[in-house]
Amino acid sequence: MAKFYGKIGFSQTIKTAPGVHTPEIVVKYYYGDVLRINNKWRTTDEINDDLTINHKISIVYDLFVSANFQTIAYVEWNGTKWKVKSAEIETPRLVLTLGGVYNG
């Protein structure tokens, strides 16, 4: 089983002024395991096909993840930010399934 260490971006709304809230990405580093590596090319009407991955990454569940796992925007894997399709709580770990490229 491969090991994972990388950035996970959490989308949070920050109050910047009275009545003004701005979305911001908070980046945290996590250790974990790569449970599955699976790539898939999706055919589209565009010039280039889209790459979708179905990697599963298991990270250690801490207090920050416990309070904010529903706001996970992306996981950085091999220098690319990938959207998180689903998050499964398997205490003491959180299993993330990755999808397409994150363009946020």
N, CA, C and O of each residue as an XYZ file, in Angstrom:
416
protein
N       0.841     -1.168      0.000
C       0.000      0.000      0.000
C       0.892      1.240      0.000
O       1.815      1.349      0.808
N       0.613      2.166     -0.906
C       1.396      3.398     -1.011
C       1.011      4.365      0.108
O      -0.096      4.308      0.644
N       1.932      5.238      0.444
C       1.693      6.239      1.479
C       1.348      7.572      0.832
O       1.749      7.849     -0.298
N       0.608      8.383      1.554
C       0.206      9.706      1.083
C       0.646     10.758      2.079
O       0.492     10.581      3.288
N       1.191     11.853      1.574
C       1.423     13.051      2.368
C       1.204     14.217      1.432
O       1.899     14.347      0.423
N       0.247     15.065      1.754
C      -0.013     16.174      0.852
C      -1.018     17.156      1.385
O      -1.477     17.072      2.524
N      -1.346     18.099      0.510
C      -2.250     19.189      0.850
C      -3.696     18.783      0.629
O      -4.039     18.108     -0.342
N      -4.531     19.217      1.561
C      -5.972     19.094      1.411
C      -6.543     20.489      1.616
O      -6.268     21.141      2.623
N      -7.344     20.943      0.648
C      -7.918     22.286      0.702
C      -9.353     22.250      1.208
O     -10.187     21.501      0.699
N      -9.624     23.062      2.207
C     -10.959     23.173      2.793
C     -11.543     24.528      2.405
O     -10.897     25.555      2.609
N     -12.740     24.546      1.856
C     -13.393     25.790      1.454
C     -14.142     26.352      2.662
O     -15.079     25.733      3.166
N     -13.725     27.512      3.110
C     -14.337     28.120      4.277
C     -14.798     29.533      3.929
O     -14.189     30.200      3.092
N     -15.855     29.980      4.563
C     -16.346     31.335      4.362
C     -15.825     32.200      5.503
O     -16.092     31.939      6.676
N     -15.077     33.233      5.135
C     -14.446     34.122      6.111
C     -15.168     35.471      6.095
O     -15.450     36.023      5.032
N     -15.461     35.987      7.279
C     -16.096     37.303      7.378
C     -15.009     38.361      7.204
O     -14.115     38.480      8.042
N     -15.085     39.135      6.108
C     -14.062     40.140      5.814
C     -14.480     41.542      6.237
O     -13.629     42.406      6.452
N     -15.780     41.772      6.358
C     -16.314     43.054      6.809
C     -17.727     42.786      7.324
O     -18.280     41.713      7.080
N     -18.308     43.738      8.023
C     -19.674     43.520      8.493
C     -20.621     43.232      7.315
O     -20.778     44.057      6.416
N     -21.234     42.069      7.340
C     -22.161     41.677      6.291
C     -21.504     41.141      5.024
O     -22.200     40.806      4.065
N     -20.166     41.054      5.003
C     -19.459     40.566      3.818
C     -18.712     39.287      4.170
O     -17.863     39.277      5.062
N     -19.036     38.200      3.456
C     -18.371     36.919      3.659
C     -17.720     36.498      2.356
O     -18.352     36.521      1.300
N     -16.463     36.116      2.433
C     -15.700     35.747      1.244
C     -15.237     34.299      1.359
O     -14.713     33.896      2.398
N     -15.431     33.505      0.283
C     -14.917     32.130      0.326
C     -13.391     32.125      0.248
O     -12.791     32.895     -0.502
N     -12.786     31.257      1.022
C     -11.330     31.165      1.073
C     -10.954     29.700      1.264
O     -11.665     28.947      1.928
N      -9.827     29.305      0.673
C      -9.342     27.936      0.816
C      -8.314     27.893      1.940
O      -7.325     28.625      1.914
N      -8.552     27.035      2.925
C      -7.605     26.797      4.013
C      -6.904     25.476      3.698
O      -7.560     24.448      3.527
N      -5.579     25.503      3.621
C      -4.801     24.319      3.243
C      -4.171     23.686      4.474
O      -3.538     24.371      5.278
N      -4.345     22.389      4.618
C      -3.733     21.613      5.703
C      -2.987     20.439      5.079
O      -3.363     19.949      4.014
N      -1.934     19.996      5.744
C      -1.165     18.837      5.292
C      -1.574     17.613      6.104
O      -1.740     17.689      7.322
N      -1.736     16.481      5.413
C      -2.138     15.251      6.087
C      -1.325     14.060      5.607
O      -0.863     14.006      4.467
N      -1.168     13.111      6.515
C      -0.570     11.811      6.209
C      -1.695     10.813      5.998
O      -2.791     10.965      6.538
N      -1.407      9.791      5.203
C      -2.405      8.755      5.021
C      -1.899      7.635      4.129
O      -0.700      7.506      3.882
N      -2.832      6.836      3.654
C      -2.536      5.698      2.784
C      -3.342      5.829      1.502
O      -4.460      6.344      1.509
N      -2.767      5.361      0.406
C      -3.479      5.299     -0.865
C      -4.069      3.900     -0.956
O      -3.338      2.912     -1.024
N      -5.386      3.822     -0.957
C      -6.062      2.536     -0.946
C      -6.303      1.994     -2.348
O      -6.281      0.783     -2.567
N      -6.537      2.908     -3.306
C      -6.814      2.474     -4.674
C      -6.361      3.546     -5.647
O      -6.544      4.738     -5.401
N      -5.761      3.114     -6.764
C      -5.383      4.022     -7.838
C      -6.090      3.537     -9.098
O      -5.878      2.410     -9.545
N      -6.937      4.404     -9.667
C      -7.727      4.017    -10.829
C      -7.949      5.258    -11.691
O      -8.550      6.229    -11.233
N      -7.467      5.234    -12.942
C      -7.627      6.354    -13.873
C      -8.654      5.993    -14.936
O      -8.800      4.828    -15.306
N      -9.371      7.019    -15.426
C     -10.365      6.778    -16.465
C     -10.425      8.006    -17.363
O     -10.534      9.131    -16.876
N     -10.355      7.790    -18.680
C     -10.518      8.876    -19.634
C     -11.989      8.955    -19.996
O     -12.605      7.948    -20.344
N     -12.552     10.155    -19.915
C     -13.957     10.372    -20.243
C     -14.029     11.102    -21.583
O     -13.496     12.204    -21.717
N     -14.676     10.504    -22.560
C     -14.790     11.083    -23.886
C     -15.805     12.222    -23.878
O     -16.923     12.080    -23.381
N     -15.388     13.355    -24.441
C     -16.261     14.523    -24.512
C     -16.251     15.066    -25.937
O     -15.555     14.541    -26.806
N     -17.024     16.114    -26.166
C     -17.049     16.763    -27.475
C     -15.907     17.763    -27.635
O     -15.769     18.386    -28.688
N     -15.104     17.914    -26.616
C     -13.961     18.819    -26.660
C     -12.825     18.186    -27.460
O     -12.906     17.022    -27.851
N     -11.781     18.950    -27.698
C     -10.620     18.445    -28.435
C      -9.921     17.344    -27.656
O      -9.568     16.305    -28.215
N      -9.722     17.574    -26.357
C      -9.054     16.583    -25.505
C     -10.065     15.937    -24.569
O     -10.977     16.595    -24.068
N      -9.891     14.653    -24.342
C     -10.742     13.942    -23.386
C     -10.373     14.363    -21.968
O      -9.260     14.824    -21.717
N     -11.316     14.200    -21.045
C     -11.082     14.541    -19.643
C     -10.575     13.319    -18.889
O     -11.040     12.201    -19.108
N      -9.619     13.547    -18.002
C      -9.118     12.484    -17.143
C      -9.860     12.551    -15.816
O      -9.890     13.593    -15.161
N     -10.450     11.446    -15.432
C     -11.102     11.324    -14.129
C     -10.391     10.213    -13.383
O     -10.127      9.146    -13.937
N     -10.082     10.475    -12.118
C      -9.445      9.433    -11.324
C     -10.426      8.958    -10.263
O     -11.316      9.702     -9.851
N     -10.265      7.759     -9.839
C     -11.090      7.202     -8.766
C     -10.194      6.709     -7.642
O     -10.430      5.650     -7.062
N      -9.170      7.485     -7.344
C      -8.255      7.122     -6.264
C      -8.989      7.203     -4.936
O      -9.872      8.040     -4.748
N      -8.619      6.335     -4.033
C      -9.124      6.400     -2.661
C      -7.937      6.645     -1.755
O      -6.952      5.907     -1.781
N      -8.044      7.690     -0.957
C      -6.987      8.055     -0.020
C      -7.584      8.070      1.374
O      -8.634      8.670      1.605
N      -6.916      7.413      2.291
C      -7.359      7.350      3.678
C      -6.426      8.226      4.511
O      -5.215      8.006      4.530
N      -6.995      9.225      5.202
C      -6.180     10.099      6.045
C      -6.572      9.913      7.503
O      -7.648      9.402      7.814
N      -5.685     10.334      8.382
C      -5.943     10.250      9.811
C      -6.958     11.329     10.187
O      -6.806     12.497      9.829
N      -7.981     10.920     10.905
C      -9.101     11.770     11.298
C      -8.714     12.552     12.542
O      -8.476     11.955     13.592
N      -8.644     13.894     12.446
C      -8.324     14.710     13.609
C      -9.478     15.675     13.897
O     -10.515     15.611     13.236
N      -9.307     16.562     14.870
C     -10.395     17.464     15.256
C     -10.773     18.430     14.143
O     -11.953     18.729     13.960
N      -9.779     18.926     13.389
C     -10.084     19.849     12.298
C     -10.887     19.144     11.209
O     -11.876     19.690     10.718
N     -10.475     17.948     10.831
C     -11.207     17.185      9.812
C     -12.603     16.848     10.327
O     -13.571     16.908      9.569
N     -12.714     16.501     11.584
C     -14.008     16.168     12.173
C     -15.004     17.315     12.033
O     -16.181     17.095     11.745
N     -14.529     18.523     12.236
C     -15.407     19.689     12.168
C     -15.612     20.208     10.750
O     -16.578     20.928     10.497
N     -14.714     19.854      9.809
C     -14.745     20.481      8.493
C     -14.708     19.528      7.305
O     -14.494     19.982      6.181
N     -14.907     18.225      7.505
C     -14.763     17.298      6.374
C     -15.777     17.578      5.266
O     -15.513     17.266      4.105
N     -16.924     18.156      5.600
C     -17.934     18.440      4.589
C     -17.534     19.612      3.690
O     -18.194     19.859      2.680
N     -16.472     20.335      4.035
C     -16.033     21.472      3.227
C     -14.762     21.172      2.427
O     -14.175     22.088      1.851
N     -14.327     19.910      2.379
C     -13.114     19.576      1.626
C     -13.354     19.871      0.151
O     -14.303     19.359     -0.443
N     -12.501     20.692     -0.434
C     -12.640     21.087     -1.834
C     -11.758     20.242     -2.744
O     -12.183     19.827     -3.822
N     -10.522     19.989     -2.302
C      -9.598     19.255     -3.164
C      -8.525     18.545     -2.353
O      -8.299     18.839     -1.179
N      -7.873     17.600     -3.022
C      -6.678     16.936     -2.507
C      -5.609     17.095     -3.573
O      -5.864     16.843     -4.751
N      -4.421     17.509     -3.174
C      -3.336     17.631     -4.139
C      -2.599     16.296     -4.229
O      -2.080     15.789     -3.235
N      -2.564     15.740     -5.437
C      -1.952     14.441     -5.684
C      -1.038     14.579     -6.894
O      -1.502     14.941     -7.975
N       0.244     14.298     -6.733
C       1.231     14.385     -7.812
C       1.227     15.744     -8.501
O       1.321     15.818     -9.727
N       1.120     16.812     -7.728
C       1.207     18.166     -8.264
C      -0.072     18.703     -8.880
O      -0.073     19.823     -9.393
N      -1.164     17.942     -8.848
C      -2.434     18.387     -9.410
C      -3.497     18.363     -8.320
O      -3.518     17.470     -7.472
N      -4.374     19.353     -8.357
C      -5.467     19.407     -7.393
C      -6.658     18.649     -7.974
O      -7.097     18.919     -9.092
N      -7.179     17.684     -7.187
C      -8.292     16.836     -7.614
C      -9.498     17.065     -6.725
O      -9.366     17.179     -5.507
N     -10.689     17.134     -7.337
C     -11.933     17.284     -6.582
C     -12.185     16.038     -5.734
O     -11.795     14.930     -6.102
N     -12.824     16.236     -4.626
C     -13.215     15.118     -3.764
C     -14.661     14.773     -4.087
O     -15.560     15.595     -3.906
N     -14.884     13.537     -4.574
C     -16.237     13.077     -4.918
C     -17.004     12.642     -3.693
O     -18.202     12.903     -3.588
N     -16.329     11.976     -2.753
C     -17.022     11.525     -1.554
C     -16.040     11.397     -0.400
O     -14.833     11.251     -0.592
N     -16.595     11.457      0.801
C     -15.813     11.311      2.026
C     -16.554     10.343      2.936
O     -17.710     10.573      3.292
N     -15.876      9.252      3.313
C     -16.473      8.245      4.186
C     -15.748      8.249      5.523
O     -14.520      8.178      5.576
N     -16.503      8.330      6.580
C     -15.912      8.300      7.914
C     -15.767      6.848      8.341
O     -16.750      6.116      8.460
N     -14.532      6.449      8.566
C     -14.212      5.120      9.093
C     -13.253      5.352     10.255
O     -12.048      5.123     10.147
N     -13.819      5.814     11.369
C     -13.025      6.221     12.523
C     -11.969      5.179     12.858
O     -12.310      4.001     12.962
N     -10.744      5.539     13.027
C     -10.139      6.855     13.171
C      -9.618      7.446     11.866
O      -8.667      8.227     11.890
N     -10.210      7.095     10.732
C      -9.734      7.580      9.438
C     -10.887      8.159      8.630
O     -12.057      7.906      8.913
N     -10.527      8.943      7.615
C     -11.477      9.479      6.661
C     -11.020      9.030      5.281
O      -9.888      9.302      4.883
N     -11.889      8.346      4.553
C     -11.544      7.835      3.226
C     -12.121      8.780      2.181
O     -13.334      8.979      2.117
N     -11.245      9.363      1.359
C     -11.644     10.317      0.331
C     -11.549      9.667     -1.040
O     -10.538      9.044     -1.364
N     -12.592      9.806     -1.844
C     -12.572      9.332     -3.224
C     -12.412     10.554     -4.113
O     -13.198     11.498     -4.028
N     -11.402     10.535     -4.959
C     -11.090     11.666     -5.813
C     -11.766     11.540     -7.162
O     -12.085     10.434     -7.598
N     -11.990     12.674     -7.835
C     -12.665     12.680     -9.127
C     -11.860     13.429    -10.169
O     -10.707     13.092    -10.436
N     -12.477     14.454    -10.763
C     -11.833     15.217    -11.828
C     -10.903     16.294    -11.286
O     -10.737     16.448    -10.076
N     -10.308     17.026    -12.199
C      -9.381     18.084    -11.840
C     -10.150     19.233    -11.191
O     -11.226     19.606    -11.658
N      -9.601     19.786    -10.124
C     -10.204     20.905     -9.399
C      -9.777     22.199    -10.085
O      -8.585     22.435    -10.279
N     -10.739     23.033    -10.450
C     -10.441     24.295    -11.122
C     -10.914     25.485    -10.302
O     -11.529     26.400    -10.848
N     -10.645     25.492     -9.025
C     -11.168     26.546     -8.169
C     -10.271     27.610     -7.894
O     -10.625     28.547     -7.178
